[in-house]
Every structure is written in structure tokens, then in C-alpha cells.
Amino acid sequence: MIEPHAPAPPGSPPSWPGPAPLPVRPGTGRFLVLACVFVCAACGLVYELELVALASYLIGDSVTQASVVLSVMVFAMGIGSLAAKKLRWHAAAGFGAIEATLALVGGCSAMTLYAVFAWTGGWGGLWASGPRWLLVAFSLTIGLLIGAEVPLLMELIQRIRRQDAGGAVADLFAADYVGALVGGLAFPFLLLPLLGQLTGVLITGTVNAIAGCALVLGLFRRDLTRRARWLLVIANVAVLGLLASAAVLVDDFERAARQAVYGDGVRVAVQTGTQEVVLTGGTHGRPLDLFLDGRLRVSGRDERRYHEALVHPAMNGPHARVLILGGGDGLAAREVLEHPGVRRVDIVELDAGVVRLARTDPALARLNDHAYDDPRVHETTQDAFRWLRAAAPGTFDVVICDLPDPGITASTKLYSQEFYGLARRALAGGGRLVVHAGPVASRPRVFWTVDATVRSAGLRTIPYRVGGRDSGFAAGPDRAASGAVRAPRDWGFVLASVASPRLGLDAGARRPRTLTAGGLAADARAAGRTRVEGVRASTLVDPRYAE
């Protein structure tokens, strides 16, 4: 038995004039509405997290992208709630239309963002001239639609059985927050590893459309005219058809998008538990390139210059035990193993998938001279910061930080004062630390911030740089700020030790192909001319690598 509404105040429109009876008992109806709230909340949070994840991958700087998405979406939810007040008198029809639209917009958001990135040259043109309008547009639209759900669902739950406003709000928000929890956990632990970013959000849109349509047509169909019911069915069938077609074509779409981004030489593209790994070239005389989450990490054209400059100056001295932080591609280990007297090399790499490719991919294994087949090499899959915290003090003669550029938000803790303090503790007496500190010419403040941070950990430093980077691919931490014309053309390094370090080459090792002692001295002088005064050390709670 449906309880009648209280009389409306004079002059106000009736909430539900002549409500039609429901096909189920009120208790069952309330359960179904709350179940739909749960499902819609889970889907909404998946859309939100997907926008953050994809924007961070495609654009870079995860903190900025998360801030943009979350702030715009929360703002839009408030606007959507206000706008939906006009639909309360047609709550069932309005909710059905909103869910169909949300399923279409949210489900297609990832493919649209990826397509714009792939086929516009990496956010070129309009995208590069201002804010990330497409990301903002999706965040705004999805937020408006999610916000509009709340007053309509409140009206529907009161439509079933009138109760005090506080109790109705508590029930609605409890189901909403629990659904958001499930969606937030399902995204990283279920959707991403099993389905990937694009398919995962398409499936989410499908679930969203089915839940909204089922609730309206199954529970409140008598509140809709025959024409409205048919329009809702047609709209949802069209949405489900579009999402299903996109899901069927998603593999072809990804291949075409990768080819647009990386060229036609993509040989390997895998999504590990940590990142997307892409290998191009390496066959038929084409140089091998390694991309991690869309950023060029290794270029076969000039990687030897980078790795020789990173490794050989640090090996000038005792080097029986060497620690490589990062460097899962095995290329730094290749250079280390060329020095006589090396007894053990420990590689601490976060992504086991990169190590697996370095072992098994013929082109990459050939490039690293099959370093992982050497019994002196021992790899560990772990976060470098966490590993250093447990490392025994005074263990290593050389610590090599072969890590992503410090400007990438996720890497800032690996360029912090605390991190270098742990690295210093791991050094044996007379040991050396060398750090890849990013490009000098295009990001001098970041480079000198690394130097200041290393010195703040009680180490003395010699900064140096090497040129000759040969890549037109914008591989920096933020492609939008580094178009092809701004692709970094040099690398910066910081050599450090407790005592004053000496910048030179190990006389007992093979002579590097790209380095000389005189060239290193010139490289140090060139780096010194770019010095930026007044920079402060970066810490875990106060990172200072934003340009």
C-alpha cells in the first residue's frame, strides 16, 4: 500500500499528482532504488578515476590532472543538483534520460580523449593553446549528470514511501557512498588489470545504462506515457549498441591510435600492473625505442651516450658492489658489467614487466648484451624508496639512479632529500652516487633543484651534462608543455659522494665509445654555466620540481 503524500502548501505544485501504484511492495521498491543508487555511484566514480588516470598518462603531472578533474566535477555536481530541481515533477523520465546520457558520455570519454591525443599530434593546435578543454568538458558534463541524479532519486525514493527528509537522505547517501567505495576499488584492482582502461570504462557505461533503464521501466513505468517508455527504450538500445560496437572495435582502435602516436613500427604493446610498455623498431635495421606510459625512455639512436654518461663516471673508484635503482631495461647494467672487479649488481625495478621484456625480447636483450644472463646480476621488483629503507648501511660502492625525469609527479619522492639520505646511508666508505637529473637546457631549475637536494642530504656534488640527444619525440613529463620542437636535447647528471667526488673515467675499463675525460670536464663546465641560484631542496612534503 503506497502512503499518500501530505497536502502541498498553497501555491506550490504537487509532488506526485495521482501517483500510479508500483508493481512491487514498498519495501522491495525502496531496496531496488537504493540498489540502483549503489550501481550508479560505483559507475560515476569509475568515470572520475578513468579521467584522472588517462589524463595523467596522456598529459602528465598527475596532481594537476587529478585536481582539475575532481574540482570541476564536484563543482558541476552542485550545478547539476540545482538544475535537476525542475525535473522533480517528472523524476522517473528525467532519471532515465540522465542515466542513458551519462552512460554514453562516461563510457565513451576514454576513447574520445585517447583519439584526440593520438590524432592531433599530442594535444597540438587548440589543445596546446589553452587549458585542456576536452578534459574539462568531460569532467563538467559527467559532474552535471551525476549531480542531477541526487534530487531525482530522492524524489523517487519518497515516491515509494514518504519519510522524514533526514532518514531519506541518510539512506540515499549510504547507498551512494558504499557504491563509490566499490567503484573506487574495482577500478584499480579489477577493471584496469582485467579489461584495460578503454574496455573497462565501456563496460561501466553498459552497466550504468542497464541499471537506470531497468529501474525506470521496471518500477516506475506507469509514471511514463507510452511514448516516453518507447523513447527511453530506443535511447538505451542505441546507447548500448554504440558501447557494444566500441567494445568490439577497441583492439583495432588501440592499434590504430598507437600507430598514430608511435609510428608503424610498434612490435610490443603490453599493459603491465604498473604502466603501458611499448617497444618499436629493433628489427630490419630500425633502432629500438622503449616507451613507458607514452614517454620515450630509451632511444636506440643515442641510448649509449646516455648510459655511458650515467654509469662510467660513477665507476671511477671502488666498484665491487653496485646498486641500480630503476634501469629495468638492463642497459645501465650492461655498462656496469664492462668494468673489471664488479662482483655483484643489484637492480631494483618497480615493474617486473620491463625486466621480463629485457630478458625475453630479442632486440632489447641484444641491446643490453643479455645483461640479465650474467650471474652477478640480481633483480628485485620493488619500489626503490621502500627498498632503500630496508637496505643494510654501507653496502654499496656505487649507487646509480636511472629513474624517470624528476618533473614527473610520481617520481618526485625518488628525487627528495629523504631519498638521497637513504642512498647515502647505503654507500660504503668512498662510495659514489650518480643521479639522472633530467634535461638541463629546457629545465634548468629542475636540474639545479636535484643538485641542491642531493647536497642537502650531506653529499658533495659535481653536476654535468651531455648533449647529442637524437629524438623528435616529445618525451618529457608533460607532452603538452613539450612539443616536438621542445623535445629535450641533452641529459643532466649529478655525481656525488661524502668526500669530494672526482669526475673522470676508470682507467682499467674499456674506453667508452662516446666519453672522454676531457669531454667530461667540458660537460661539467657547460652545466655550471646554467646554474640557477636560490633553489631549495625538495622534500617529501614540499616537492619543488614544478617548472
C-alpha positions, 0 to 999 in steps of 0.5 A: 500500500503506497502512503499518500503524500501530505497536502502541498502548501498553497501555491506550490505544485504537487509532488506526485499528482495521482501517483500510479501504484508500483508493481512491487511492495514498498519495501522491495521498491525502496531496496531496488532504488537504493540498489540502483543508487549503489550501481550508479555511484560505483559507475560515476566514480569509475568515470572520475578515476578513468579521467584522472588516470588517462589524463595523467598518462596522456598529459602528465603531472598527475596532481594537476590532472587529478585536481582539475578533474575532481574540482570541476566535477564536484563543482558541476555536481552542485550545478547539476543538483540545482538544475535537476530541481525542475525535473522533480515533477517528472523524476522517473523520465528525467532519471532515465534520460540522465542515466542513458546520457551519462552512460554514453558520455562516461563510457565513451570519454576514454576513447574520445580523449585517447583519439584526440591525443593520438590524432592531433599530434599530442594535444597540438593546435587548440589543445596546446593553446589553452587549458585542456578543454576536452578534459574539462568538458568531460569532467563538467558534463559527467559532474552535471549528470551525476549531480542531477541524479541526487534530487531525482532519486530522492524524489523517487525514493519518497515516491515509494514511501514518504519519510522524514527528509533526514532518514531519506537522505541518510539512506540515499547517501549510504547507498551512494557512498558504499557504491563509490567505495566499490567503484573506487576499488574495482577500478584499480584492482579489477577493471584496469588489470582485467579489461584495460582502461578503454574496455573497462570504462565501456563496460561501466557505461553498459552497466550504468545504462542497464541499471537506470533503464531497468529501474525506470521501466521496471518500477516506475513505468506507469509514471511514463506515457507510452511514448516516453517508455518507447523513447527511453527504450530506443535511447538505451538500445542505441546507447548500448549498441554504440558501447557494444560496437566500441567494445568490439572495435577497441583492439583495432582502435588501440592499434590504430591510435598507437600507430598514430602516436608511435609510428608503424613500427610498434612490435610490443604493446603490453599493459603491465600492473604498473604502466603501458610498455611499448617497444618499436623498431629493433628489427630490419635495421630500425633502432629500438625505442622503449616507451613507458606510459607514452614517454620515450625512455630509451632511444636506440639512436643515442641510448649509449651516450646516455648510459655511458654518461650515467654509469662510467663516471660513477665507476671511477673508484671502488666498484665491487658492489653496485646498486641500480635503482630503476634501469629495468631495461638492463642497459645501465647494467650492461655498462656496469658489467664492462668494468673489471672487479664488479662482483655483484649488481643489484637492480631494483625495478618497480615493474617486473614487466620491463625486466621480463621484456629485457630478458625475453625480447630479442632486440632489447636483450641484444641491446643490453648484451643479455645483461640479465644472463650474467650471474652477478646480476640480481633483480628485485621488483620493488619500489626503490624508496621502500627498498632503500629503507630496508637496505643494510648501511654501507653496502654499496660502492656505487649507487646509480639512479636511472629513474624517470625525469624528476618533473614527473609527479610520481617520481618526485619522492625518488628525487627528495632529500629523504631519498638521497639520505637513504642512498647515502646511508647505503654507500660504503666508505668512498662510495659514489652516487650518480643521479639522472637529473633530467634535461638541463637546457629546457629545465634548468631549475629542475636540474639545479633543484636535484643538485641542491637536494642531493647536497642537502642530504650531506653529499658533495656534488659535481653536476654535468651534462651531455648533449647529442640527444637524437629524438623528435619525440616529445618525451618529457613529463608533460607532452603538452608543455613539450612539443616536438620542437621542445623535445629535450636535447641533452641529459643532466647528471649529478655525481656525488659522494661524502668526500669530494667526488672526482669526475673522470673515467676508470682507467682499467675499463674499456674506453667508452665509445662516446666519453672522454675525460676531457669531454667530461670536464667540458660537460661539467663546465657547460652545466655550471654555466646554467646554474640557477641560484636560490633553489631549495631542496625538495622534500617529501612534503614540499616537492619543488620540481614544478617548472 
